[in-house]
Every structure is written in structure tokens, then in C-alpha cells.
Amino acid sequence: MRLRAGLLVAGMAAAIVSVLGTPASAQAAAWTYIGVYTSKHNCVDAGQMWVREGWNAYECSGSGTYWELWVR
């Protein structure tokens, strides 16, 4: 559980750093990679959290064991 929380925090920090260096016009159109989740349920939960934090949309892509979270 601590490892998963640590990975989530690291992913959030990386996304914030990458977004701060991106112009606002590019942020609106570009998808930002957040991380990989082991179930679609976990990916959707994290995506909804990102939307609550101010992002416009999220997308979980993948199947089976690995799901990638993308936000914009």
C-alpha cells in the first residue's frame, strides 16, 4: 500500500513538473501520461481524482493487467 501511494505521489509530481514548463495553449490539447495501474478500477479512481484537482479529462487505456492513465 505504501509503495502504491508513493508511486502515485511520484507520478503526480512528475506530471506537475512537466505541465509547469508547457504553455497553456499546449496544455489544453496535449495528453499527459500519469502512470500504470494494475486494474481499470484503480485507473478510473485515479483519473477521477485528477479531474477533481482541475484537469479537464482522463483516459484509461490498456487491457487485462496494465492500464495507463492519461490526463489533459
C-alpha positions in Angstrom: 0.0 0.0 0.0 2.8 2.4 0.8 4.5 1.6 -2.4 1.4 2.3 -4.4 0.8 5.6 -2.6 4.5 6.6 -3.2 4.2 5.8 -6.9 1.0 7.9 -7.1 2.7 10.8 -5.4 5.8 10.5 -7.7 3.5 10.4 -10.8 1.6 13.4 -9.7 4.9 15.3 -9.0 6.2 14.4 -12.4 3.0 15.5 -14.1 3.0 18.8 -12.3 6.7 19.5 -13.2 6.0 18.6 -16.9 2.9 20.8 -17.0 4.6 23.9 -15.5 7.0 24.0 -18.4 4.3 23.7 -21.0 2.5 26.7 -22.5 -1.3 27.0 -21.6 -2.3 26.5 -25.3 -0.4 23.2 -25.5 -1.8 22.0 -22.1 -5.4 22.2 -23.4 -4.7 19.9 -26.3 -1.9 17.6 -25.1 -2.4 14.4 -23.0 -0.1 13.9 -20.1 1.0 10.4 -19.1 0.4 9.8 -15.3 1.3 6.1 -14.8 0.3 2.4 -14.9 -2.3 0.8 -12.8 -3.0 -2.9 -12.2 -6.8 -2.7 -12.7 -9.2 -0.5 -14.6 -10.9 0.3 -11.3 -7.7 1.8 -9.8 -7.1 3.7 -13.0 -10.6 5.2 -13.1 -10.3 6.2 -9.4 -7.0 8.0 -10.0 -8.4 9.7 -13.2 -11.4 11.0 -11.3 -9.1 12.3 -8.6 -7.1 14.2 -11.3 -10.3 15.7 -12.7 -11.3 16.9 -9.2 -7.9 18.5 -8.9 -8.6 20.7 -12.0 -7.8 18.6 -15.1 -10.3 18.6 -17.9 -10.5 14.9 -18.7 -8.8 11.5 -18.2 -8.4 8.3 -20.2 -7.5 4.8 -19.1 -6.1 2.8 -21.9 -5.0 -0.8 -21.9 -6.5 -4.1 -21.0 -6.1 -7.0 -18.7 -3.2 -6.5 -16.3 -1.9 -3.0 -17.1 -3.9 0.2 -17.5 -2.3 3.5 -18.4 -3.7 6.8 -17.1 -3.6 9.9 -19.3 -5.0 13.3 -18.4 -5.5 16.7 -20.1 
